Amino acid sequence: MYKVYILKSTINNRYYIGHTENIDNRLNLHNSGRVRSTKPYSLWNIIHTETLKTRSEAQKREIEIKKYKGGIQFKKLLGLWNE
């Protein structure tokens, strides 16, 4: 099983979207500064996860969520949008 996840930086409210087979290990990598794209914005908290059966499905969902980023769909996904 694979997880698609959204992280939020505690430093500047940035978001990071990714997928992994081991969410605990991946969060540890982000928070220990071993992921170049997230290193400057550590510490990260997981704010959303989705479980998918295959890596391919997880990659497709990650790309879909990245297209939402910053828009209404992204805010709805995170429960931040009130109509």
PDB file with SEQRES, HELIX, SHEET and CRYST1 records, atoms N, CA, C and O in Angstrom:
SEQRES   1 A   83  MET TYR LYS VAL TYR ILE LEU LYS SER THR ILE ASN ASN          
SEQRES   2 A   83  ARG TYR TYR ILE GLY HIS THR GLU ASN ILE ASP ASN ARG          
SEQRES   3 A   83  LEU ASN LEU HIS ASN SER GLY ARG VAL ARG SER THR LYS          
SEQRES   4 A   83  PRO TYR SER LEU TRP ASN ILE ILE HIS THR GLU THR LEU          
SEQRES   5 A   83  LYS THR ARG SER GLU ALA GLN LYS ARG GLU ILE GLU ILE          
SEQRES   6 A   83  LYS LYS TYR LYS GLY GLY ILE GLN PHE LYS LYS LEU LEU          
SEQRES   7 A   83  GLY LEU TRP ASN GLU                                          
HELIX    1 AA1 ILE A   23  ASN A   31  1                                   9    
HELIX    2 AA2 LYS A   39  TYR A   41  5                                   3    
HELIX    3 AA3 ARG A   55  TYR A   68  1                                  14    
HELIX    4 AA4 ILE A   72  LEU A   77  1                                   6    
SHEET    1 AA1 3 TYR A  15  THR A  20  0                                        
SHEET    2 AA1 3 TYR A   2  SER A   9 -1                                        
SHEET    3 AA1 3 TRP A  44  LEU A  52 -1                                        
CRYST1    1.000    1.000    1.000  90.00  90.00  90.00 P 1           1          
ATOM      1  N   MET A   1       0.844  -1.187   0.000  1.00  0.00           N  
ATOM      2  CA  MET A   1       0.000   0.000   0.000  1.00  0.00           C  
ATOM      3  C   MET A   1       0.889   1.249   0.000  1.00  0.00           C  
ATOM      4  O   MET A   1       1.966   1.264   0.595  1.00  0.00           O  
ATOM      5  N   TYR A   2       0.421   2.269  -0.665  1.00  0.00           N  
ATOM      6  CA  TYR A   2       1.146   3.533  -0.763  1.00  0.00           C  
ATOM      7  C   TYR A   2       0.302   4.651  -0.184  1.00  0.00           C  
ATOM      8  O   TYR A   2      -0.927   4.605  -0.218  1.00  0.00           O  
ATOM      9  N   LYS A   3       0.972   5.642   0.338  1.00  0.00           N  
ATOM     10  CA  LYS A   3       0.297   6.813   0.903  1.00  0.00           C  
ATOM     11  C   LYS A   3       0.666   8.042   0.086  1.00  0.00           C  
ATOM     12  O   LYS A   3       1.835   8.273  -0.226  1.00  0.00           O  
ATOM     13  N   VAL A   4      -0.342   8.817  -0.251  1.00  0.00           N  
ATOM     14  CA  VAL A   4      -0.129  10.173  -0.765  1.00  0.00           C  
ATOM     15  C   VAL A   4      -0.300  11.061   0.448  1.00  0.00           C  
ATOM     16  O   VAL A   4      -1.241  10.889   1.223  1.00  0.00           O  
ATOM     17  N   TYR A   5       0.611  12.017   0.617  1.00  0.00           N  
ATOM     18  CA  TYR A   5       0.574  12.831   1.830  1.00  0.00           C  
ATOM     19  C   TYR A   5       0.788  14.298   1.516  1.00  0.00           C  
ATOM     20  O   TYR A   5       1.404  14.664   0.515  1.00  0.00           O  
ATOM     21  N   ILE A   6       0.260  15.124   2.399  1.00  0.00           N  
ATOM     22  CA  ILE A   6       0.506  16.566   2.338  1.00  0.00           C  
ATOM     23  C   ILE A   6       1.118  16.951   3.673  1.00  0.00           C  
ATOM     24  O   ILE A   6       0.586  16.637   4.737  1.00  0.00           O  
ATOM     25  N   LEU A   7       2.245  17.635   3.590  1.00  0.00           N  
ATOM     26  CA  LEU A   7       2.922  18.149   4.772  1.00  0.00           C  
ATOM     27  C   LEU A   7       2.756  19.651   4.816  1.00  0.00           C  
ATOM     28  O   LEU A   7       2.604  20.302   3.783  1.00  0.00           O  
ATOM     29  N   LYS A   8       2.786  20.198   6.020  1.00  0.00           N  
ATOM     30  CA  LYS A   8       2.753  21.647   6.195  1.00  0.00           C  
ATOM     31  C   LYS A   8       3.922  22.037   7.081  1.00  0.00           C  
ATOM     32  O   LYS A   8       4.143  21.447   8.139  1.00  0.00           O  
ATOM     33  N   SER A   9       4.667  23.040   6.634  1.00  0.00           N  
ATOM     34  CA  SER A   9       5.811  23.528   7.393  1.00  0.00           C  
ATOM     35  C   SER A   9       5.337  24.341   8.589  1.00  0.00           C  
ATOM     36  O   SER A   9       4.425  25.159   8.471  1.00  0.00           O  
ATOM     37  N   THR A  10       5.961  24.111   9.741  1.00  0.00           N  
ATOM     38  CA  THR A  10       5.630  24.900  10.926  1.00  0.00           C  
ATOM     39  C   THR A  10       6.328  26.255  10.899  1.00  0.00           C  
ATOM     40  O   THR A  10       6.004  27.144  11.686  1.00  0.00           O  
ATOM     41  N   ILE A  11       7.284  26.406   9.990  1.00  0.00           N  
ATOM     42  CA  ILE A  11       8.049  27.652   9.920  1.00  0.00           C  
ATOM     43  C   ILE A  11       7.344  28.721   9.103  1.00  0.00           C  
ATOM     44  O   ILE A  11       7.266  29.874   9.528  1.00  0.00           O  
ATOM     45  N   ASN A  12       6.824  28.350   7.922  1.00  0.00           N  
ATOM     46  CA  ASN A  12       6.254  29.395   7.067  1.00  0.00           C  
ATOM     47  C   ASN A  12       4.980  28.983   6.337  1.00  0.00           C  
ATOM     48  O   ASN A  12       4.611  29.604   5.340  1.00  0.00           O  
ATOM     49  N   ASN A  13       4.310  27.952   6.818  1.00  0.00           N  
ATOM     50  CA  ASN A  13       3.033  27.512   6.242  1.00  0.00           C  
ATOM     51  C   ASN A  13       3.125  27.047   4.793  1.00  0.00           C  
ATOM     52  O   ASN A  13       2.128  27.107   4.073  1.00  0.00           O  
ATOM     53  N   ARG A  14       4.275  26.590   4.351  1.00  0.00           N  
ATOM     54  CA  ARG A  14       4.417  25.999   3.021  1.00  0.00           C  
ATOM     55  C   ARG A  14       3.852  24.585   3.057  1.00  0.00           C  
ATOM     56  O   ARG A  14       3.774  23.958   4.114  1.00  0.00           O  
ATOM     57  N   TYR A  15       3.459  24.094   1.876  1.00  0.00           N  
ATOM     58  CA  TYR A  15       2.944  22.744   1.746  1.00  0.00           C  
ATOM     59  C   TYR A  15       3.880  21.921   0.867  1.00  0.00           C  
ATOM     60  O   TYR A  15       4.537  22.442  -0.034  1.00  0.00           O  
ATOM     61  N   TYR A  16       3.923  20.631   1.153  1.00  0.00           N  
ATOM     62  CA  TYR A  16       4.677  19.688   0.329  1.00  0.00           C  
ATOM     63  C   TYR A  16       3.785  18.481   0.098  1.00  0.00           C  
ATOM     64  O   TYR A  16       3.162  17.976   1.031  1.00  0.00           O  
ATOM     65  N   ILE A  17       3.722  18.018  -1.145  1.00  0.00           N  
ATOM     66  CA  ILE A  17       2.888  16.879  -1.522  1.00  0.00           C  
ATOM     67  C   ILE A  17       3.793  15.782  -2.054  1.00  0.00           C  
ATOM     68  O   ILE A  17       4.655  16.034  -2.895  1.00  0.00           O  
ATOM     69  N   GLY A  18       3.598  14.562  -1.564  1.00  0.00           N  
ATOM     70  CA  GLY A  18       4.409  13.450  -2.026  1.00  0.00           C  
ATOM     71  C   GLY A  18       3.691  12.127  -1.838  1.00  0.00           C  
ATOM     72  O   GLY A  18       2.541  12.081  -1.403  1.00  0.00           O  
ATOM     73  N   HIS A  19       4.398  11.040  -2.175  1.00  0.00           N  
ATOM     74  CA  HIS A  19       3.863   9.706  -1.935  1.00  0.00           C  
ATOM     75  C   HIS A  19       4.984   8.800  -1.453  1.00  0.00           C  
ATOM     76  O   HIS A  19       6.159   9.039  -1.734  1.00  0.00           O  
ATOM     77  N   THR A  20       4.601   7.752  -0.720  1.00  0.00           N  
ATOM     78  CA  THR A  20       5.594   6.858  -0.137  1.00  0.00           C  
ATOM     79  C   THR A  20       4.947   5.538   0.258  1.00  0.00           C  
ATOM     80  O   THR A  20       3.724   5.422   0.341  1.00  0.00           O  
ATOM     81  N   GLU A  21       5.787   4.560   0.497  1.00  0.00           N  
ATOM     82  CA  GLU A  21       5.326   3.280   1.011  1.00  0.00           C  
ATOM     83  C   GLU A  21       5.412   3.256   2.545  1.00  0.00           C  
ATOM     84  O   GLU A  21       4.709   2.489   3.203  1.00  0.00           O  
ATOM     85  N   ASN A  22       6.287   4.110   3.103  1.00  0.00           N  
ATOM     86  CA  ASN A  22       6.494   4.146   4.554  1.00  0.00           C  
ATOM     87  C   ASN A  22       6.421   5.596   5.027  1.00  0.00           C  
ATOM     88  O   ASN A  22       7.417   6.317   4.980  1.00  0.00           O  
ATOM     89  N   ILE A  23       5.263   6.014   5.474  1.00  0.00           N  
ATOM     90  CA  ILE A  23       5.023   7.416   5.824  1.00  0.00           C  
ATOM     91  C   ILE A  23       5.868   7.880   7.016  1.00  0.00           C  
ATOM     92  O   ILE A  23       6.344   9.015   7.031  1.00  0.00           O  
ATOM     93  N   ASP A  24       6.054   7.017   8.004  1.00  0.00           N  
ATOM     94  CA  ASP A  24       6.848   7.407   9.175  1.00  0.00           C  
ATOM     95  C   ASP A  24       8.305   7.670   8.797  1.00  0.00           C  
ATOM     96  O   ASP A  24       8.896   8.658   9.233  1.00  0.00           O  
ATOM     97  N   ASN A  25       8.873   6.790   7.992  1.00  0.00           N  
ATOM     98  CA  ASN A  25      10.249   6.969   7.541  1.00  0.00           C  
ATOM     99  C   ASN A  25      10.386   8.227   6.681  1.00  0.00           C  
ATOM    100  O   ASN A  25      11.347   8.985   6.816  1.00  0.00           O  
ATOM    101  N   ARG A  26       9.417   8.433   5.804  1.00  0.00           N  
ATOM    102  CA  ARG A  26       9.482   9.589   4.907  1.00  0.00           C  
ATOM    103  C   ARG A  26       9.385  10.900   5.701  1.00  0.00           C  
ATOM    104  O   ARG A  26      10.109  11.849   5.402  1.00  0.00           O  
ATOM    105  N   LEU A  27       8.519  10.966   6.688  1.00  0.00           N  
ATOM    106  CA  LEU A  27       8.414  12.173   7.515  1.00  0.00           C  
ATOM    107  C   LEU A  27       9.730  12.415   8.254  1.00  0.00           C  
ATOM    108  O   LEU A  27      10.179  13.555   8.371  1.00  0.00           O  
ATOM    109  N   ASN A  28      10.334  11.357   8.743  1.00  0.00           N  
ATOM    110  CA  ASN A  28      11.627  11.473   9.409  1.00  0.00           C  
ATOM    111  C   ASN A  28      12.684  12.057   8.464  1.00  0.00           C  
ATOM    112  O   ASN A  28      13.480  12.904   8.870  1.00  0.00           O  
ATOM    113  N   LEU A  29      12.689  11.606   7.211  1.00  0.00           N  
ATOM    114  CA  LEU A  29      13.638  12.145   6.225  1.00  0.00           C  
ATOM    115  C   LEU A  29      13.406  13.645   6.000  1.00  0.00           C  
ATOM    116  O   LEU A  29      14.358  14.424   5.938  1.00  0.00           O  
ATOM    117  N   HIS A  30      12.142  14.039   5.879  1.00  0.00           N  
ATOM    118  CA  HIS A  30      11.824  15.463   5.688  1.00  0.00           C  
ATOM    119  C   HIS A  30      12.284  16.285   6.897  1.00  0.00           C  
ATOM    120  O   HIS A  30      12.904  17.336   6.729  1.00  0.00           O  
ATOM    121  N   ASN A  31      11.992  15.823   8.087  1.00  0.00           N  
ATOM    122  CA  ASN A  31      12.291  16.596   9.294  1.00  0.00           C  
ATOM    123  C   ASN A  31      13.751  16.551   9.710  1.00  0.00           C  
ATOM    124  O   ASN A  31      14.182  17.376  10.515  1.00  0.00           O  
ATOM    125  N   SER A  32      14.519  15.612   9.184  1.00  0.00           N  
ATOM    126  CA  SER A  32      15.944  15.554   9.513  1.00  0.00           C  
ATOM    127  C   SER A  32      16.792  16.295   8.482  1.00  0.00           C  
ATOM    128  O   SER A  32      18.019  16.309   8.581  1.00  0.00           O  
ATOM    129  N   GLY A  33      16.143  16.912   7.493  1.00  0.00           N  
ATOM    130  CA  GLY A  33      16.872  17.703   6.501  1.00  0.00           C  
ATOM    131  C   GLY A  33      17.500  16.885   5.390  1.00  0.00           C  
ATOM    132  O   GLY A  33      18.392  17.376   4.697  1.00  0.00           O  
ATOM    133  N   ARG A  34      17.063  15.659   5.202  1.00  0.00           N  
ATOM    134  CA  ARG A  34      17.652  14.808   4.170  1.00  0.00           C  
ATOM    135  C   ARG A  34      16.889  14.827   2.850  1.00  0.00           C  
ATOM    136  O   ARG A  34      17.191  14.045   1.949  1.00  0.00           O  
ATOM    137  N   VAL A  35      15.900  15.715   2.730  1.00  0.00           N  
ATOM    138  CA  VAL A  35      15.194  15.927   1.471  1.00  0.00           C  
ATOM    139  C   VAL A  35      15.472  17.362   1.061  1.00  0.00           C  
ATOM    140  O   VAL A  35      15.036  18.302   1.725  1.00  0.00           O  
ATOM    141  N   ARG A  36      16.196  17.525  -0.033  1.00  0.00           N  
ATOM    142  CA  ARG A  36      16.679  18.852  -0.429  1.00  0.00           C  
ATOM    143  C   ARG A  36      15.559  19.885  -0.576  1.00  0.00           C  
ATOM    144  O   ARG A  36      15.713  21.032  -0.156  1.00  0.00           O  
ATOM    145  N   SER A  37      14.438  19.481  -1.170  1.00  0.00           N  
ATOM    146  CA  SER A  37      13.373  20.462  -1.425  1.00  0.00           C  
ATOM    147  C   SER A  37      12.647  20.920  -0.169  1.00  0.00           C  
ATOM    148  O   SER A  37      12.011  21.973  -0.188  1.00  0.00           O  
ATOM    149  N   THR A  38      12.722  20.166   0.919  1.00  0.00           N  
ATOM    150  CA  THR A  38      12.021  20.558   2.143  1.00  0.00           C  
ATOM    151  C   THR A  38      12.958  20.982   3.265  1.00  0.00           C  
ATOM    152  O   THR A  38      12.501  21.475   4.296  1.00  0.00           O  
ATOM    153  N   LYS A  39      14.238  20.801   3.082  1.00  0.00           N  
ATOM    154  CA  LYS A  39      15.225  21.085   4.137  1.00  0.00           C  
ATOM    155  C   LYS A  39      15.113  22.494   4.733  1.00  0.00           C  
ATOM    156  O   LYS A  39      15.144  22.635   5.956  1.00  0.00           O  
ATOM    157  N   PRO A  40      14.984  23.535   3.909  1.00  0.00           N  
ATOM    158  CA  PRO A  40      14.948  24.892   4.493  1.00  0.00           C  
ATOM    159  C   PRO A  40      13.696  25.207   5.313  1.00  0.00           C  
ATOM    160  O   PRO A  40      13.666  26.201   6.038  1.00  0.00           O  
ATOM    161  N   TYR A  41      12.670  24.373   5.205  1.00  0.00           N  
ATOM    162  CA  TYR A  41      11.383  24.699   5.824  1.00  0.00           C  
ATOM    163  C   TYR A  41      10.986  23.738   6.945  1.00  0.00           C  
ATOM    164  O   TYR A  41       9.818  23.694   7.332  1.00  0.00           O  
ATOM    165  N   SER A  42      11.921  22.986   7.459  1.00  0.00           N  
ATOM    166  CA  SER A  42      11.660  22.006   8.510  1.00  0.00           C  
ATOM    167  C   SER A  42      11.241  22.745   9.779  1.00  0.00           C  
ATOM    168  O   SER A  42      11.785  23.822  10.026  1.00  0.00           O  
ATOM    169  N   LEU A  43      10.418  22.304  10.512  1.00  0.00           N  
ATOM    170  CA  LEU A  43       9.740  21.067  10.814  1.00  0.00           C  
ATOM    171  C   LEU A  43       8.429  20.961  10.052  1.00  0.00           C  
ATOM    172  O   LEU A  43       7.749  21.954   9.796  1.00  0.00           O  
ATOM    173  N   TRP A  44       8.093  19.708   9.694  1.00  0.00           N  
ATOM    174  CA  TRP A  44       6.903  19.417   8.917  1.00  0.00           C  
ATOM    175  C   TRP A  44       5.923  18.574   9.720  1.00  0.00           C  
ATOM    176  O   TRP A  44       6.318  17.726  10.520  1.00  0.00           O  
ATOM    177  N   ASN A  45       4.634  18.823   9.489  1.00  0.00           N  
ATOM    178  CA  ASN A  45       3.569  18.016  10.083  1.00  0.00           C  
ATOM    179  C   ASN A  45       2.731  17.429   8.963  1.00  0.00           C  
ATOM    180  O   ASN A  45       2.479  18.092   7.956  1.00  0.00           O  
ATOM    181  N   ILE A  46       2.297  16.186   9.134  1.00  0.00           N  
ATOM    182  CA  ILE A  46       1.387  15.571   8.169  1.00  0.00           C  
ATOM    183  C   ILE A  46      -0.008  16.125   8.421  1.00  0.00           C  
ATOM    184  O   ILE A  46      -0.523  16.041   9.536  1.00  0.00           O  
ATOM    185  N   ILE A  47      -0.619  16.694   7.381  1.00  0.00           N  
ATOM    186  CA  ILE A  47      -1.963  17.245   7.559  1.00  0.00           C  
ATOM    187  C   ILE A  47      -3.010  16.504   6.733  1.00  0.00           C  
ATOM    188  O   ILE A  47      -4.208  16.720   6.913  1.00  0.00           O  
ATOM    189  N   HIS A  48      -2.559  15.618   5.813  1.00  0.00           N  
ATOM    190  CA  HIS A  48      -3.520  14.858   4.999  1.00  0.00           C  
ATOM    191  C   HIS A  48      -2.827  13.622   4.449  1.00  0.00           C  
ATOM    192  O   HIS A  48      -1.679  13.697   4.009  1.00  0.00           O  
ATOM    193  N   THR A  49      -3.519  12.479   4.471  1.00  0.00           N  
ATOM    194  CA  THR A  49      -3.012  11.264   3.823  1.00  0.00           C  
ATOM    195  C   THR A  49      -4.160  10.554   3.111  1.00  0.00           C  
ATOM    196  O   THR A  49      -5.325  10.659   3.494  1.00  0.00           O  
ATOM    197  N   GLU A  50      -3.786   9.833   2.064  1.00  0.00           N  
ATOM    198  CA  GLU A  50      -4.717   8.969   1.346  1.00  0.00           C  
ATOM    199  C   GLU A  50      -3.967   7.676   1.047  1.00  0.00           C  
ATOM    200  O   GLU A  50      -2.789   7.713   0.694  1.00  0.00           O  
ATOM    201  N   THR A  51      -4.635   6.539   1.184  1.00  0.00           N  
ATOM    202  CA  THR A  51      -4.025   5.245   0.934  1.00  0.00           C  
ATOM    203  C   THR A  51      -4.482   4.713  -0.416  1.00  0.00           C  
ATOM    204  O   THR A  51      -5.671   4.699  -0.735  1.00  0.00           O  
ATOM    205  N   LEU A  52      -3.486   4.271  -1.209  1.00  0.00           N  
ATOM    206  CA  LEU A  52      -3.771   3.702  -2.526  1.00  0.00           C  
ATOM    207  C   LEU A  52      -3.067   2.365  -2.654  1.00  0.00           C  
ATOM    208  O   LEU A  52      -2.076   2.114  -1.968  1.00  0.00           O  
ATOM    209  N   LYS A  53      -3.572   1.505  -3.532  1.00  0.00           N  
ATOM    210  CA  LYS A  53      -3.052   0.147  -3.641  1.00  0.00           C  
ATOM    211  C   LYS A  53      -1.700   0.052  -4.346  1.00  0.00           C  
ATOM    212  O   LYS A  53      -0.848  -0.741  -3.943  1.00  0.00           O  
ATOM    213  N   THR A  54      -1.497   0.848  -5.386  1.00  0.00           N  
ATOM    214  CA  THR A  54      -0.271   0.714  -6.177  1.00  0.00           C  
ATOM    215  C   THR A  54       0.506   2.026  -6.236  1.00  0.00           C  
ATOM    216  O   THR A  54      -0.038   3.105  -6.000  1.00  0.00           O  
ATOM    217  N   ARG A  55       1.779   1.904  -6.556  1.00  0.00           N  
ATOM    218  CA  ARG A  55       2.625   3.090  -6.707  1.00  0.00           C  
ATOM    219  C   ARG A  55       2.106   3.970  -7.843  1.00  0.00           C  
ATOM    220  O   ARG A  55       2.104   5.197  -7.740  1.00  0.00           O  
ATOM    221  N   SER A  56       1.673   3.340  -8.909  1.00  0.00           N  
ATOM    222  CA  SER A  56       1.152   4.076 -10.059  1.00  0.00           C  
ATOM    223  C   SER A  56      -0.058   4.929  -9.673  1.00  0.00           C  
ATOM    224  O   SER A  56      -0.148   6.095 -10.056  1.00  0.00           O  
ATOM    225  N   GLU A  57      -0.980   4.349  -8.918  1.00  0.00           N  
ATOM    226  CA  GLU A  57      -2.151   5.103  -8.456  1.00  0.00           C  
ATOM    227  C   GLU A  57      -1.727   6.263  -7.560  1.00  0.00           C  
ATOM    228  O   GLU A  57      -2.279   7.359  -7.654  1.00  0.00           O  
ATOM    229  N   ALA A  58      -0.752   6.022  -6.696  1.00  0.00           N  
ATOM    230  CA  ALA A  58      -0.269   7.065  -5.790  1.00  0.00           C  
ATOM    231  C   ALA A  58       0.386   8.207  -6.569  1.00  0.00           C  
ATOM    232  O   ALA A  58       0.177   9.377  -6.249  1.00  0.00           O  
ATOM    233  N   GLN A  59       1.172   7.872  -7.583  1.00  0.00           N  
ATOM    234  CA  GLN A  59       1.812   8.905  -8.393  1.00  0.00           C  
ATOM    235  C   GLN A  59       0.778   9.753  -9.122  1.00  0.00           C  
ATOM    236  O   GLN A  59       0.901  10.977  -9.183  1.00  0.00           O  
ATOM    237  N   LYS A  60      -0.240   9.101  -9.672  1.00  0.00           N  
ATOM    238  CA  LYS A  60      -1.299   9.839 -10.375  1.00  0.00           C  
ATOM    239  C   LYS A  60      -2.050  10.763  -9.423  1.00  0.00           C  
ATOM    240  O   LYS A  60      -2.347  11.907  -9.768  1.00  0.00           O  
ATOM    241  N   ARG A  61      -2.355  10.271  -8.231  1.00  0.00           N  
ATOM    242  CA  ARG A  61      -3.075  11.092  -7.252  1.00  0.00           C  
ATOM    243  C   ARG A  61      -2.215  12.256  -6.780  1.00  0.00           C  
ATOM    244  O   ARG A  61      -2.719  13.366  -6.604  1.00  0.00           O  
ATOM    245  N   GLU A  62      -0.919  12.014  -6.573  1.00  0.00           N  
ATOM    246  CA  GLU A  62      -0.007  13.088  -6.174  1.00  0.00           C  
ATOM    247  C   GLU A  62      -0.016  14.205  -7.215  1.00  0.00           C  
ATOM    248  O   GLU A  62      -0.109  15.381  -6.864  1.00  0.00           O  
ATOM    249  N   ILE A  63       0.077  13.845  -8.477  1.00  0.00           N  
ATOM    250  CA  ILE A  63       0.061  14.839  -9.559  1.00  0.00           C  
ATOM    251  C   ILE A  63      -1.259  15.598  -9.578  1.00  0.00           C  
ATOM    252  O   ILE A  63      -1.282  16.813  -9.773  1.00  0.00           O  
ATOM    253  N   GLU A  64      -2.363  14.871  -9.373  1.00  0.00           N  
ATOM    254  CA  GLU A  64      -3.683  15.507  -9.339  1.00  0.00           C  
ATOM    255  C   GLU A  64      -3.759  16.547  -8.219  1.00  0.00           C  
ATOM    256  O   GLU A  64      -4.231  17.662  -8.438  1.00  0.00           O  
ATOM    257  N   ILE A  65      -3.296  16.186  -7.023  1.00  0.00           N  
ATOM    258  CA  ILE A  65      -3.329  17.114  -5.888  1.00  0.00           C  
ATOM    259  C   ILE A  65      -2.416  18.308  -6.148  1.00  0.00           C  
ATOM    260  O   ILE A  65      -2.761  19.434  -5.791  1.00  0.00           O  
ATOM    261  N   LYS A  66      -1.259  18.081  -6.760  1.00  0.00           N  
ATOM    262  CA  LYS A  66      -0.345  19.188  -7.063  1.00  0.00           C  
ATOM    263  C   LYS A  66      -0.992  20.195  -8.013  1.00  0.00           C  
ATOM    264  O   LYS A  66      -0.705  21.390  -7.937  1.00  0.00           O  
ATOM    265  N   LYS A  67      -1.849  19.728  -8.893  1.00  0.00           N  
ATOM    266  CA  LYS A  67      -2.571  20.639  -9.789  1.00  0.00           C  
ATOM    267  C   LYS A  67      -3.557  21.509  -9.015  1.00  0.00           C  
ATOM    268  O   LYS A  67      -3.847  22.633  -9.424  1.00  0.00           O  
ATOM    269  N   TYR A  68      -4.075  20.995  -7.899  1.00  0.00           N  
ATOM    270  CA  TYR A  68      -5.000  21.750  -7.051  1.00  0.00           C  
ATOM    271  C   TYR A  68      -4.299  22.830  -6.244  1.00  0.00           C  
ATOM    272  O   TYR A  68      -4.923  23.823  -5.871  1.00  0.00           O  
ATOM    273  N   LYS A  69      -3.030  22.654  -5.972  1.00  0.00           N  
ATOM    274  CA  LYS A  69      -2.294  23.440  -4.981  1.00  0.00           C  
ATOM    275  C   LYS A  69      -2.550  24.944  -5.124  1.00  0.00           C  
ATOM    276  O   LYS A  69      -2.379  25.526  -6.196  1.00  0.00           O  
ATOM    277  N   GLY A  70      -2.957  25.539  -4.029  1.00  0.00           N  
ATOM    278  CA  GLY A  70      -3.205  26.972  -3.984  1.00  0.00           C  
ATOM    279  C   GLY A  70      -4.607  27.372  -4.403  1.00  0.00           C  
ATOM    280  O   GLY A  70      -4.994  28.528  -4.229  1.00  0.00           O  
ATOM    281  N   GLY A  71      -5.380  26.433  -4.957  1.00  0.00           N  
ATOM    282  CA  GLY A  71      -6.716  26.759  -5.424  1.00  0.00           C  
ATOM    283  C   GLY A  71      -7.804  26.295  -4.483  1.00  0.00           C  
ATOM    284  O   GLY A  71      -7.539  25.792  -3.391  1.00  0.00           O  
ATOM    285  N   ILE A  72      -9.022  26.472  -4.927  1.00  0.00           N  
ATOM    286  CA  ILE A  72     -10.183  26.109  -4.125  1.00  0.00           C  
ATOM    287  C   ILE A  72     -10.215  24.611  -3.851  1.00  0.00           C  
ATOM    288  O   ILE A  72     -10.514  24.198  -2.731  1.00  0.00           O  
ATOM    289  N   GLN A  73      -9.909  23.783  -4.862  1.00  0.00           N  
ATOM    290  CA  GLN A  73      -9.921  22.330  -4.673  1.00  0.00           C  
ATOM    291  C   GLN A  73      -8.950  21.905  -3.579  1.00  0.00           C  
ATOM    292  O   GLN A  73      -9.259  21.014  -2.789  1.00  0.00           O  
ATOM    293  N   PHE A  74      -7.774  22.539  -3.527  1.00  0.00           N  
ATOM    294  CA  PHE A  74      -6.777  22.224  -2.505  1.00  0.00           C  
ATOM    295  C   PHE A  74      -7.316  22.584  -1.127  1.00  0.00           C  
ATOM    296  O   PHE A  74      -7.177  21.812  -0.178  1.00  0.00           O  
ATOM    297  N   LYS A  75      -7.929  23.753  -1.019  1.00  0.00           N  
ATOM    298  CA  LYS A  75      -8.502  24.189   0.254  1.00  0.00           C  
ATOM    299  C   LYS A  75      -9.653  23.279   0.683  1.00  0.00           C  
ATOM    300  O   LYS A  75      -9.799  22.983   1.869  1.00  0.00           O  
ATOM    301  N   LYS A  76     -10.465  22.837  -0.271  1.00  0.00           N  
ATOM    302  CA  LYS A  76     -11.553  21.913   0.052  1.00  0.00           C  
ATOM    303  C   LYS A  76     -11.000  20.583   0.547  1.00  0.00           C  
ATOM    304  O   LYS A  76     -11.525  20.013   1.503  1.00  0.00           O  
ATOM    305  N   LEU A  77      -9.954  20.086  -0.091  1.00  0.00           N  
ATOM    306  CA  LEU A  77      -9.342  18.820   0.295  1.00  0.00           C  
ATOM    307  C   LEU A  77      -8.862  18.885   1.744  1.00  0.00           C  
ATOM    308  O   LEU A  77      -8.982  17.908   2.484  1.00  0.00           O  
ATOM    309  N   LEU A  78      -8.323  20.029   2.147  1.00  0.00           N  
ATOM    310  CA  LEU A  78      -7.799  20.192   3.499  1.00  0.00           C  
ATOM    311  C   LEU A  78      -8.853  20.696   4.494  1.00  0.00           C  
ATOM    312  O   LEU A  78      -8.558  20.882   5.674  1.00  0.00           O  
ATOM    313  N   GLY A  79     -10.057  20.912   4.019  1.00  0.00           N  
ATOM    314  CA  GLY A  79     -11.129  21.380   4.904  1.00  0.00           C  
ATOM    315  C   GLY A  79     -10.981  22.843   5.280  1.00  0.00           C  
ATOM    316  O   GLY A  79     -11.439  23.265   6.341  1.00  0.00           O  
ATOM    317  N   LEU A  80     -10.341  23.622   4.408  1.00  0.00           N  
ATOM    318  CA  LEU A  80     -10.097  25.040   4.687  1.00  0.00           C  
ATOM    319  C   LEU A  80     -11.048  25.951   3.926  1.00  0.00           C  
ATOM    320  O   LEU A  80     -10.944  27.173   4.034  1.00  0.00           O  
ATOM    321  N   TRP A  81     -11.971  25.385   3.160  1.00  0.00           N  
ATOM    322  CA  TRP A  81     -12.850  26.188   2.329  1.00  0.00           C  
ATOM    323  C   TRP A  81     -14.254  26.152   2.877  1.00  0.00           C  
ATOM    324  O   TRP A  81     -14.836  25.080   3.044  1.00  0.00           O  
ATOM    325  N   ASN A  82     -14.804  27.321   3.158  1.00  0.00           N  
ATOM    326  CA  ASN A  82     -16.197  27.440   3.600  1.00  0.00           C  
ATOM    327  C   ASN A  82     -16.973  28.187   2.536  1.00  0.00           C  
ATOM    328  O   ASN A  82     -16.658  29.333   2.214  1.00  0.00           O  
ATOM    329  N   GLU A  83     -17.982  27.541   1.996  1.00  0.00           N  
ATOM    330  CA  GLU A  83     -18.792  28.194   0.948  1.00  0.00           C  
ATOM    331  C   GLU A  83     -19.923  28.969   1.550  1.00  0.00           C  
ATOM    332  O   GLU A  83     -20.707  29.581   0.824  1.00  0.00           O  
TER     333      GLU A  83                                                      
END                                                                             
